[in-house]
Amino acid sequence: MTLLELIKNASANSKSLELPSDYPVVLNPDPIFPNLKSELQDESSSFPVKPLIGWEISLIDTQIIEINKKFLTKLKTKGKSTDHLERGEFIGSLISYLENIRDKVGFPIEIDSLGGIGYCKVLIFKLGSFMGKDVAGLVLDGCVSLWLWEIVEALIVSGVIVNSCYPSLITRLVENKRSDLICLCCIHASDLGSSEIFTILRYFLSPANEAYNTMVSVKKEWENQAVLAMERASDSNLKLKNSVVAKEASILFMIAYDGFSTPELCLHYLIASSNLNNAMLSPALNKLNGKELLNLIRYLAKWLKKYERFPQAGPCPQASSALGLKACDWIPKLEDVVNCLGLVLDENFSSLVLHPQFHEELRSVEGLVKCLTGESKLCCMMTSVVDKLKIEVTGGRDKLI
């Protein structure tokens, strides 16, 4: 059967979305493409489309597909509810499933001395890409129901879980008040929709969330990263380049930490997310009520004040890779803040003007924006002067001084 025939048959006999896929894992194309040959004997044929034959899934991929199908059946036989499922039994089944995949692909993973959950996490990080979408959804459902949060974290960070295979993940995390895992979703989930973003915004903008225990762990993480940045900045053994990066990172952590409440620290992850765009953010903002919008405006105004007071602060991507200061990637840039504030005002101005508190916030923001605009114009002028000087010094050659 040719590849074209496979595609036609799949389209003609499309299954319900609730049924498991015949190919639950991403197939490795390396052993498949070299075996494809033209069905036409005359290679010089002028046909624009030349049918190919020789489409055959590799033995390893076939075996992994069967492992996923068997484990999916096993999970389903336990019933849709995991109320009667024991944690030890569930972890043991998951480890056994991942070890079966390990044996097929030949990964040398021999560190079961970490214990059940620790060993399971390592297997997920190494072999999660071989986990089928249907299996991943049921595994995550079981982990959430059994409060196996360490495994949930591994599934999120490793990229195994996407919103399409478990669309209620954010809602379930909110119900269980897992602020730390919600923050991880903001970083790693590339397919969050506007409804998930709205849920995250409402959760972190609610003053009642200040007391949630898992937010404390987020605050501690920011504290640890800030302390580490200061230690790096004061380390005389660092190379000059890394020392400069460490000092820049210290400034960033100072403005990102001081003056922000714990829920606002959690908001950093969402506003700084590279996965966020206006098409998703705008509908989410429209669902917020007046109090929530005011809280968001106050949060964004804090950022404007910080960037106005410390104009030397800016993105520091090298700090994450060179110095281990990964939280630098979670700090909203000035353009992130301005973009979000612009959307809030554009989409909700008519409703916000009905709140007297908004008038005060707007006047404060207006002053900050004017100041930042003036600075940006000055910077543009200086950039233009520098560019002209470079041209004169280099004689018009495309060579930087």
C-alpha positions, 0 to 999 in steps of 0.5 A: 500500500502506498503512502497516498493510499494510506492517507486516503483510507484514513480520511475515508474511514476517520474514527471518532476523536474518542477512539485511540489512534492507530499510530499513537506515537510520532513515527521516526521517519529516518528508516522509512524515507530511504525505502520509498521508491517511485511506482513508475518504472520510467523515472523520466516521466513528466507526471507532476506527482509520482506515487511512491511504494515501500511505505513500511513502519520500522520494527521498533516503531511497530513495537512501541505502538503495540506497547502503547496500545496494551498500556492504554487498554490496561489503564482503561480496564481500571475504569474511568475513575481512579478512586480505587487505584493505589498509588504504588500500583499506579506508579509500578504500572507506569514504570513497567510500561516505560521500561518496556519502551526503554528495552525496545529503544535501547536507552541505558537507564539503570538508576532505579535506586532513586526509588519509585517516583524518582526513577519514574521521573527519570524515565519520563524525561528520557522516554516521554517522547515515546508516550502516546497522546491517549496514554499521556492523558490517562496517566496525567488524569491518574497522577492528578487524582492520586496527587502524584504532583512530582510526576505531573511536574515531570510530564509538564516539563518534559513536554509530554502533556499538551492541552489537546490531550488533557484540556482540563489540566489548568482547571484541575491544577487550580482546583488543587491550588497547585500554583507551582505547576500552573507556573510551569504550564505557563513556561512549557505549554505551547498550546494554552487557549484563551480559556486556560489563560483566563483561568490562570489570570483570574486565579493569580489576580484573586487576593484570596490566593495570597494564602495558598501554600504552593505560592510560597514555593514559587516565592522561595524559588525567586528568592533563591534565584535572586541570592544566586545572582548576587553571589555570581555578581560578587564572585571575583573568579568569574570571567569578565563577560560572565561577571557583567552578565551576573550584574545585569541579572542581579538588577533584573531580579531586584526589580522583578522581586521587590514590591511584588506580592506572591501572586504577582510573582506567579503572574510573571511567568504568564506575562513573560511567556513566549507562548502568549500572543494577542489572539489568545490574551485578548479574549481572556482579558475580556472575561475579567471583571472590573476588580480583576482588571484593576489588579492587573493594571496595578501589577503592570503599572508596577513594572512600568515604574520599575523600568522607568526607575531602572532604565539599564534593566533589560533582557539577559538571556545569557544568564540562564545558560551561562550562570544557571539563572533560569528565572531570568527567562521568566521576567517580563520585558518592557515590551511584554508589559506595554503590550499587555497594558495596551490590550487591557485598555483597548479592550476594556476602556469603556467599562473601566472608566465607570470605576473611580479607582481606574481614573487614579491608576490611569493618571499614574500610568499616563505619567510613566508612559510619557516619561518612557516615551521621552526616553525612547525618543532620546535613545532613537536620536542617539542611535541615529547619531551613532549610526552616522558616526560609524558610517563616517569612521568606516567610510561607508563600509559595512563594518562595525567599529 
